Amino acid sequence: MIVSVVAFVVIMSIVVLVHEFGHFLAARKANVPVYEFSVGFPFSPRIATIYRHKETEFTLRLLPLGGFVSFSADGDEDAQKLFGASRLSRASIMAGGPLFNIVFAFLIFIPAYLATEGISLLQAVESSANAIWMIVAGTLSMFGHMFTGQGGMETVSGPVGIAVMAGQAASGGFVDLLFFTGVLSISLGIMNLLPFPGLDGGQLVMVMIEAVRNRPLGPKAYQLINFAGIMLFLCLSVFVTWHDIARLVSSA
């Protein structure tokens, strides 16, 4: 249990921080200020400011799980600089996180294949690219089956299920841990591209809606849509977690 929890916290934090770093770099490239880059759960209290660079504070939060970037300064809860940027810039910022997750998975699959199959670097790169393609296609197919009612909850895991798998991967050795981290990173990237309110994909859809109607939705509309999306996402997380626990109890 301890191995599972530690492995889950470390791996999930890594893939989330990679995701947020993608948003951060895309925002910097678009000249959109990021006021905080935090290591830790978003709603937990800030315990330290590790470093400052330009307008960005690199902080540590109380709960060491994941991380986030904030585009809102004190007294600017509407993130006006972000919403004042061009649609192309905002789209690149939203897509930056998922893209970094996929690139990160590709890079860590390469040494994993080198270590397990004794192949050349070129072959490892090719195997990594093929693995990325297969996982992306399989994940999209799974979500497609779920949304059309052709798939069941047995294909979906929440935090509890992921923690169990992380513990199993950690027990299997470093290479298994690399493969698991890569798969989780890709899954996180693809999930965030789904056109669901509160996720990066939902933000991209709203940018496209703005482009079609040729006028902005406004920060308040974004906040309302995102809040509704977050509530739905939390409800889904609770349901999936309950399903994970029930599955563990039934298999015990």
PEUR-V153114 format. One record per residue. PHI is phi in whole degrees, -180 to 180 (NA if undefined). D_FIRST is the distance of its C-alpha to the first C-alpha in whole Angstrom. Layout:
phi = {PHI:PHI}
d_first = {D_FIRST:D_FIRST}
This chain:
phi = {NA:-63:-61:-62:-65:-63:-62:-62:-62:-66:-68:-63:-63:-61:-69:-69:-66:-60:-59:-68:-65:-63:-61:-62:-66:-64:-67:-60:-64:-89:61:-102:-70:-109:-90:-151:-122:-115:-97:130:-66:-56:-91:-85:-65:-75:-111:-164:-104:-79:-163:-124:-144:55:-89:-94:-101:-95:-121:-122:-101:-64:-91:-81:-131:75:175:-163:-117:-119:-100:-108:-87:-60:82:-134:-70:-88:51:-64:-66:-66:-75:-87:-75:-66:-63:-64:-64:-65:-64:-66:-67:-66:-80:-60:-64:-58:-62:-64:-61:-71:-63:-60:-61:-58:-70:-84:-68:-59:-64:-65:-69:-61:-75:-94:-111:59:-106:-76:-61:-63:-67:-66:-63:-65:-64:-64:-62:-64:-64:-59:-62:-66:-70:-61:-63:-67:-68:-62:-64:-62:-63:-61:-66:-64:-71:-97:80:-95:-127:-106:-72:-65:-91:-114:-126:-99:-57:-66:-63:-65:-62:-63:-65:-64:-63:-64:-66:-63:-69:-80:114:-65:-66:-60:-66:-63:-62:-63:-61:-64:-63:-65:-64:-63:-61:-63:-62:-68:-59:-71:-88:-65:-76:-117:-54:95:-97:-60:-63:-65:-64:-65:-62:-66:-64:-66:-63:-60:-65:-69:-85:59:-161:-71:-77:96:-59:-64:-65:-60:-63:-65:-64:-65:-63:-62:-64:-64:-63:-64:-66:-65:-62:-64:-63:-63:-64:-67:-64:-60:-65:-59:-64:-62:-67:-67:-65:-70:-91:-73}
d_first = {0:4:5:5:6:9:10:10:12:14:15:16:18:20:21:22:24:26:27:28:30:32:33:34:36:38:39:40:42:43:44:42:41:37:37:33:30:27:24:22:21:25:25:24:27:28:27:29:32:31:34:37:39:42:41:37:35:31:29:26:24:22:19:18:17:20:24:27:31:33:37:38:40:40:43:43:40:41:41:44:44:42:44:47:46:47:46:45:43:41:40:40:37:35:35:34:30:30:32:30:27:29:31:27:26:29:29:26:26:30:28:25:28:30:28:27:31:33:35:37:36:38:37:33:35:36:33:31:33:33:30:30:33:31:28:30:32:29:27:31:32:29:29:33:32:30:33:36:34:33:30:27:24:22:22:21:17:16:13:11:12:12:9:8:11:10:8:10:13:12:11:15:16:18:20:18:16:20:21:18:19:22:22:20:22:25:23:23:27:28:27:28:32:32:35:33:34:32:31:32:34:35:37:39:40:41:43:45:46:47:49:51:52:53:52:48:46:46:43:43:43:40:38:39:38:34:34:34:32:29:29:29:26:24:25:24:21:20:22:19:16:18:18:15:14:17:16:13:14:17:16:14}
